[in-house]
Amino acid sequence: MYIYVVTLFVILNAFFDFNYFIKTLFGVWSGRICKEKCTLNEVTTVYGICSFRDCDITFNSIRLARLIRQLDFARYNFYDRTGIYQRSKELEVTSLQGCTLTVTFEPVPLFWRYKIETELVYWDDRSLFLEHKVITLCDARVRSFIVSRQHVIGENAQSASSLLEGLPGSEVRPVCREYLKDWFKSMEISSAKLRSVK
């Protein structure tokens, strides 16, 4: 019996990234059981540790691709605790990671514990903009600053505003921060360059 369980676990990990789904379920359910609901303008926090699976080839620190993946768990936690997840199910809306702006000051070293603080800093008609700060616990230093743009996608052309409508904290839309405006301009320039290549 033991050999079947181990074999099943290996197959699930090899083909379906089983750990990702387990971590997602654990994160969402522990958030529902142990943490209170929050408003859209509050900061949520999830915790992690840099393991061998997260490291780059030198095993010194977390690699950026893995850190971006950890944002999934921070985002799921934020969506669930603010009510965005429930609301998106009601409206049959999904969100898709559009792009990220990443600034890494120092990588998270191997075996160091860290937290990811997530905050909704802005939304427009099509997207939500989440700001993530990766902070190591032992020295309270911000290691990475990441902004993720989440596109709101629905069959009935729902907007981000309709997704957030009625949720606590949605009464006042945050003012667009200067670094976001600069990021938008840089994306417009990049898009124009790509269009001119055709």
C-alpha positions, 0 to 999 in steps of 0.5 A: 500500500505504501508503495502505491501512495509514494508512486501516486505522489511522484506521478502527481508531482512529475506531471501536475505540480501537485505541491502547487495545488496543495499549497494553494488549498492550504493557503486559502483554507488557513486564511479562511480559518485563521485570519479575518476578512479585510477591506480592499485598502488593507495590506495582507501578508503571507509567509514563506521560506527559501528552499532548495527548490526555490534557488538558482543554480548556485543555491545562494538565493531565491530565483526571480521566477520562483518569487513571481510564482510565490506571488500567486499564493499572496494574490489568492490570499488577498482575493479570498480575504477581500471578497474579490474571489467570491465576487468573481465567481458570482460575475463569472470573471477571471483574472489573468496576470498581464505583466509585472514590474520587478525591482530586486534590491537583494535576493532572499538567501537560502533558508531565510524566512520572508513575508510578502505584503500585498496591497491593491494600489490602483485599478482602471477599467480593465485591470487591478494593480497589486503591489507586493513587498518581499521582506525577510523576517530576520532583518525586516529588509525589503528584498524585492518590490513587485507590481503585478497587473491583473487583467479582469476577463469576463464574457459580459465585458465586466470591468474591474470597477464592477468586480470591486463594486460594493466590496469594503474599501471600493468607495474611493479609487486610489490615486494612480501613483507616479511610478505607475504612470511612468510604467504605463508610459514605458509599456506604451513605448514598448507596444508602439515599437513592437507594432512598428516592427510589423 
